[in-house]
Amino acid sequence: MSAPEGPDARSADSRPEPGNPAHPGTGSSARPPTHPRTGVAGLLRDGPPAGPTRPGFWRSPLRGPWLTSVFGAVLLVGIPLMFVTGLLSYAAYNPDLGGNDKTPDRGWLGFYLFPWPTDPHWLYRLTQGVHVTLGIVLIPVLLAKLWSVVPRLFSWPPVKSLSHALERLSLLLLVGGVLFEFATGLLNIQLDYVFPGSFYTLHFYGAWVFIGAFVVHVAFRVPLMVRMLREGGLREELRRPGAGARADGRGTDRAPGPTGPAGPSDVADPAGPSDSAEPSGPADPKGPADETGLTAPEPAAPTISRRGALGMVGAGSLLLLAMTAGQSIGGAWRGTALLAPRGQDPGPGPNGFQVNKTAAGVGIRPRDVGSAWRLVVRGQGRERVLTRSQVLALPQHSAALPIACVEGWSTEDQLWSGVRLRDLAALVGFAELAPGVFVQSAQRSGSFRSTTLRDNQVRDARSLLALRVNGADLSADHGYPARVIVPANPGVHNTKWVTTLTFGDSA
């Protein structure tokens, strides 16, 4: 930047110093020009402001395209699997049936929806268990990936061209979307419904925004990621000690240079090699310098090797796996699921398995489920009203089915007994090919007080209006006097405290 012209534009301290005529005002006592640069053009001419927009602000010697590429490769496998299992979870709710639709304005986003099957009976337990467990296991990888690229979030200037603006916008949507999806998912897993709306609506639309940004980001970055992983082999990089690993991810066995913990040959110059610079060490066999801007130009002394950093992230993921997977696996492993919701396990006995909603929590009163309780069965203009004793007098059948919930927890198969839904449909004239049914509950507050089941679910011989479980009457928290149980059905659609079944109605 040249000095301002005119005799009044510089102070006495900025006059040319003896012995330096070519650079006036650059001596030890020189002061920068006092005139301000204003506007966007001025900011761009003056360079990045002090703080995180300056490359020297970021000094970790671990950052670089190779490390970022490793984390990115893991997420490139994990995130699409999470997205697909999330879409399957949404399909399992049968949202194209009016009574189940939590996202009525989804439009073409529901292009893939299909009738959710009842076989295998553990299908939802598997897909949702994978979705939730994988999401938790990926948290350390996600945080490490965000840490590795944080200098890019503050790159200067913020926008260089139209294509750069689009990439920055996709990056904003990517980071914001992934944080939103993981945060809402974690809150839902812990039954902390503190959202400004329905979790299902927020999580569904948020997932589509995020995956769109993810696809754009992948299109920009996958070629670089592949190249970095090919040039810097995993085994080679993991064998390098912390002080001998270059910050840009292309290793060298050269010891720290004389200017500090990472000498001139250990750190790539983002601006490229200087014609006047003398080589300070052996040539880098791995190719050109880092062009991504992730490498620290003035790295600090390494305190951990790249092997140690990857090991720490991997250990964190394994620990979260051990503390989460048991809620889906069940059995003795459930005791290891320390991150699963607590305080709603009824304890030992036939009804001793997890619940989300208690009778008291949703406003069930004794008179709602006492001797005055009646089951109303409707269809084709007919209606039957049955006491519990009359329901028990109907042909009883049994089915071994789990309860699996959107939060990722599930039970082992429980032995349910009650009346087949298709037999109840026959009471109101559907002797063959029973239709879907609209199920209503005595539940007085909270969501999912009603649900709609498809015809394929009603016709399955294992779909019951259950009255007993594991040889005992249902407990109040498990839906006494009667509840629905359907194979491969999300837990919230296995409605408890059932009062009315309307066959042929999807409202």
Secondary structure, DSSP 8 states (H G I E B T S, - for coil): -----SGGGS-GGGS--TT-TTSTT-STT---------HHHHHHHH-S-SSTTSGGG---TT-SHHHHHHHHHHHHHHHHHHHHHHHHHHHHT-TTSGGG-S-TT-GGGGTT-------STTHHHHHHHHHHHHHHHTHHHHHHHHHHHHHHHT-SSS--SHHHHHHHHHHHHHHHHHHHHHHHHHHHHTT----SS-HHHHHHHHHHHHHHHHHHHHHHHHHHHHHHHHHS-HHHHHTS-GGGS-TTS--------TTSSS-TTTS--TT---TT----SS--TT-S---SS-S-SS----SS-HHHHHHHHHHHHHHHHHTTTHHHH-GGGGGG-TTS--S----SSTT-S--SS-TTTTT--HHHHSTT--EEEEETTEEEEE-HHHHHHS--EEEEE--B-TTS-B---EEEEEEEHHHHHHTTT--SS---EEEEES--SSS-SEEEE-HHHHHSTT-EEEEEETTEE--TTTTTT-EEE-TT-BGGGS-SSEEEEEET---
